[in-house]
Amino acid sequence: MNAIPALVQDVLDRLGIPDADVTSARTMPTEVYTSEEFYEFEKEAIFAKEWLCLGHISQVPNPGDFYAITIGDEPLIVVRDRDEQIRVMSAICQHRAYPVIDSKEQGNTKQFRCPYHYWAYDLTGQLKAAPEMKETCPIAELRKETALPNLKVEIWHGMIFANMDLDAEPLAPQLTKLHGEMEIFDVANLEITGEQEFTGLPWNWKGMHENALEPYHTSFVHMGYHDIAPASMAEFVEFEDTDNVIMHPTNYRYMDAGFNPTGKAILPILPGLDEEHRSRIMFASVLPTVFFALSPEQVFYFLIIPESANSMTLKVAWLFPAETKKAAGFDWAFEMQNAVNQVINDQDMVTNERMQNGQRSRYAKRGRYSWQETTLPQVNRWLALRYQAHAKSQSYGA
């Protein structure tokens, strides 16, 4: 067991385990956003132990379909095997640690072959070929000890989650508060479209969740663009320590509103929604990697992936029924809607970068929250519980 580095321990001592009550909470120490040493601790405390959302099942509809995704320092493969099972495996060849696929690769394959020495693995990760190795040991012997490591996988309402901790508790019981929303929106049977990726974004991954989850800034940063769902009409959900979701709805000024120049949804309303769900947008983060927005005509999500303490990758995707995607005028309406989405995203990107820069100031303090930021003390508590548990276990390798 190794001691926690002094800087990390100092941050944890100041943070403690904060209460989720917005009336007494304060922002976290700035080092949790800016310190690379703290990020190294966080990779083990959070990303090596928590359920990581990696995408939607519609990205791998057929046997052999796969795509690459990297979380922190871990290149991963998401693949549907020949038995229709979705697997998440390490992309690291067990010979000399060369990635068997490129970091942005996707497609359909029968096997994964390392470009370096042509070691090949099947869709379950089992070793199939290792050229010029029989002089060292029989291939049968090598196969017994060599396979691409498989992560623990859980498919929840069509979303693909994986965990590096093979002893992790099941995910679904931790997400009961979001279950009803995902069910009524039939997320499992929607299809992905409009994927976008932004790499090298110069801010911390937690800042991205915070900005997405709190409605306070929308009255100011998004003035005129977010008026159909004003911060004054936001509601909040009580957080319990057993929860693995931070969520809140914001009510619309009227039913079937939409974030586009008309102010009304211009894409077909999702089937099966009641008046309540047609009159609001639900925002939810399943930390650490995914944020959802569920609205009457669509579901969209962010995959929020750290690169370092001070940079991250953002993957954006929308989910629609197959019939909606095939409907006449879909491409036009989607493009029209995204013109406004892009403005809002650009405003948030400027905001997130400036916030990250501000966190480096010697004058940054641990401030108080508005009631419209009720979700943020909940995020802080979720994180602190895991930071302190990991520190107590002293499993961090210094």
N, C-alpha and C positions, 0 to 999 in steps of 0.2 A: 504494500500500500504506500502511496506517495502523498506527501503533504500538499495541500492546496497552495498555489503561489500567493505571496503576500498581498499583491494588488487585488487578486480575486477574493481573498478572504476579507480584505478591508471593505470591498464593495458589498459582500454578503452580510457583513456585520452591520453596515449602515442600512441595508435594505431590510434585513430581518424577514419576517413573513407578514407583509402589510395586509391590513383589512381591506375588503372589497367595497367598503362603504365610501361613496363619493364625497360625503360631507367632511370626512376626516383624512382622506387619502392625499398623498403627495406623489409627484412624479418620481420615477426611479433615478438613481445616480447616473450621471451622464456616461460613466465608463461602460455601462452595459450596452451602449450604442456605439462607442468609439474605440474601445480598447481591443486590440488584436489578441492580447493575452486573455482577456475575458472571453472573447469569441472562441478561443481554443478550448477553454473550459466548457463553454456552452455547446460545442459540437458533441461532447460526450454526455453532458447533462440533459440535453434536449434531443438532438438529432439522432443520437445513437440509441435512444430509449423510447421515443414517442412514435405514434403512428403518423406516417408521412403520406399525404395524398400525392399521387403521381399522375393522375389523369382520369379519363373516363373509358369505360369498356368499349365504346364505339370507335376508339382509336385502334383497337386490335380485334376486329370482328371475325377474322378467319384464322384457322390453324396456320401457324407460321408467321403471322403478322407480329411485328415487333417495333419498338422504338427505344432510343437511348435517352436517358435523363441522368444528370449528375446532381447529387445533393451534397453540398460541401465538397469534400475530397473523394466522394464515393461515386464512380461511374457505375450506373445500373442499367439493366436491360428489363423492359417490360415486354412480355411475350405471351401469346396464346399457344399452348403446346398442342400436340396431335390429339390429345384427349379433351380438348376444349377448355382445359384449365388455364387460368391466367396466373403466370408466375412472375416474380421479380427476382432477378439474379444479379450478383456482382458481375460486372463486365471485365473483371481482371483475370487474365489467363493465369492459371496456377503453376505455370512453368517459370516465367521471369517477370510477371506483373505487368505485361503489356496489355493494354485494352484490346479486347477481341473485336470491338466495333468502334467507329468514330463517335464522338460525343453528340453529334446531331443526326446520326444515321437512323433511318426508319425504312420499313419495307416488309418483304415476305421472304422467308428463308427456310431451308431444311436443317441448317446447322450454323453454328457460329465458329468461324475459323480465324484464329489469331494471325494477323498479317506478318508477324515477326518470324515465327518458326513453323507456322501451319498446324499447330495443335488445334484440333477441332472438337467441338462439344455439341451434343444434340439439344433439342428444345427444352429438355429438363435440366440441362447443365452437366450431364454425364459425359465423360471423356470418350471420344470415338476414335480419334487418331492422334498419333504423336510420332512424326517421321524420325527415323534414325535413332530411336530409343531402345530398340530390342537388344542392342549390345550392352546397354546399361541394366535393363531389367525387362522381363516379359511385359507386353502390353496389358495382359490380364491383371498382373500385379499392380501396374501403374493405375489402371482404372479403379481398383479398389480404394486407392488413396487420393484420387484426383477428380474433382468436379467443381464446377462453378458454384460458389456458395449461394444457396437460396434463402431469401428473406421470408419472414412470416407475412402472409398476405390475407387481407380481408376485403371482400367486395361489399360496399355499403351503398345501397341505392344507385348502383352502377358506377360509383366512384372507386377507383383502385387505391387502396391503402396498403402500405408495407411497413414492416418494423424490423430493424436490425437486431432487436432483442427477441430471441426465439421464445423466451419465457414471458413475453408481454401479455397482460390481461386483454381479453377480447375488447374490440373497439365499440361495437354497437351499443352495449349497455351504458357507455359513457356519453352517448349522443342522443339519448331519448328525447330531449327537449327539441331537437331539430328533426327528429324522425317524421313527425306528422307533416311538416312542411315539405320534406323531400318526397314523401309518399303522395301527397295531393298534387304536387307538380310532376309526378311520375318521372323523376329524374333518371331512373334506371333505363327507361325506354326512349329517352331523347337521344339525339345524335349531335355530335360535335361539328362545329363549323367556325370559320373565321379565325383560326388560330393565329396569334401574334406572339413574337418573342422579343424582349428587350434585355440585352445583356449589359453588364458593366454599369448599372444604375448606381450613382454614388451616394447611397444611403443604406442604413442598417435595415435588415429584414423586419425587425419589430416595428420600426417607424412606418413601414408600408401597411402592416396590419392596423396600427393605431389610426392612421389617417383614414383607412377604409371603414373602420368601425365607428368612429365618432361623428355625429351629425353637426356638432357645434360649428365647424369651419365652413359648412356648406352655405350658410347664410352670407358669408363674406367672400371666400375664395371662389365659389361657384354662383355668385349673385346673378340672377336672371336665367341661369341654366338649371338650377335645382329647385325652382320655386314651386313646382308641382308637388314636391315632397319636402316641405319646410322643416327645419330643425325643431321648430316649436311644436310640431305634430309627431315627434319621435316618442316612442315608448321603449321601456327597458325590461329585461328579463332578469329575475333574481339569479345570482350565481351561487352554486354550491361546489364545495371542494371536489366532489366526485364527478363534476361536469368536465367534459373535454370539448365544450363548445362555448363561445362567447357570441351572443346574438342579440339583435334588437330590430323591431319593425319601425319604419316611418310611414305614417299614413299619408295618402294622397289627398289633395284638395277635392278630388272627385274620382269616381270609379273609372277604371281603364285608362288612367293617365299614362303618358309615355314621355321619355326623355328625347324629344325631337322637336323641330320647330312648330309642329301643330299642337303640342302639349297633350295629344291623345295617342294611344297605342296605334301604330300603323301596320303592325304585323298581327296575324290572327291570335286571339286570346287562347291560351292553352286550355284544352278541354278539361272539364271536371272541376274548375275552380268555382268556389262560392263567392258571394259578394264581398265577404271579408278579405279574401285573398286577391280579389280584383281591385281592392281599394287601398292597397299598401304595397310596399316593397320590403322584403325581409333581407337583412344583412347578417351574415354569420361567418365567423372564423373558426375552423377546426385547426388549432395551432399544432405544429408550427408552419405548415406549408400551404394551406388553402383558405381562401376567402370566397364566399358565395354571395350573390345577389339574386334573389328570386322575385321576379316581377310578373305581371299578368300575361305578358306575351313571350317571355323568354327566361332562361336561367343563364347567368354567366358566372364565370369563376376566374380568380387569379390563382396561379401557382406561384408562391413567393419562396424563392430559393436563394439562400445565402451564398455569396462567393467569398466574403471576408466580413470583418466587422463593419467595413465602410463601403461595401458594394454588394449588389445582389442582381439576380436575374428574375424578370417577371414574365411569366407565360400567361396569356389571356386567351380565353376561349368562350364561345357561346354554345348553348344547347337548345335545340328546337325539335319538335316532332318531325318525322320524315316527311309527312304530308305538307307541313309548312314550308320546308326547304324546296319542295317540288312545285309549290304554288306559283302561278303567274305573278310577276312583279316582286318576288321575294328579294332578288338581288338588288333591285332599285330601292326597296324599302329598307333593307339592311344597310345599304350604303348611306342612305339619308339619315338613319338613326345613328350610325357610327360617326357621322360628321360631328354630331353633338358630343358623342362619347369621347371622341378624340380631343375636343376642346377641354372637356372636364379632366381627362387623363393628363393632358399637357399642363393644366393648372395644378394638378396634384403633384406632378413630377417637379415642377418649380418649387412647390411648397416643401416637398420631402427633402430636396437637396438643400434648401435654405435651412430647414430644421436641423439636418445633420451637421451642417457647418456651424450652426449656433450651439450645438451640443459641445463643441470643442472649446468654447469660450470659458475663460476662468470665471466669468460673471454669471454663467448659467446656474440657476438654482433649482431646488426641488420645489416646484410650484404647486398651487392648489388647482383643483378641477372644477369645471362647470357641471351642473346637473346633466347637460347635454353631452358630457363625456363619461357618463356612468359606466360604459363598457371598459374604459381604460384601467381603472383600479382593478377590475375583474381580470384583465390581461396580466397586470402586475402580480396579482396573487397567484394566478395559474403558473406563471414563470417562477416566482419565488419558491413556491412549494417544491418545484422540481429542482431548482438550484440547490436549495438547502438539503434536500434528500440526497442528491448526488454528492454534495460536499461531505455529508455525514458518512456516506459509504466509503469515502476516500478512494474511489475507484479511478479517479482522474490521474492519468499518467503525466507527470510534470516533464 
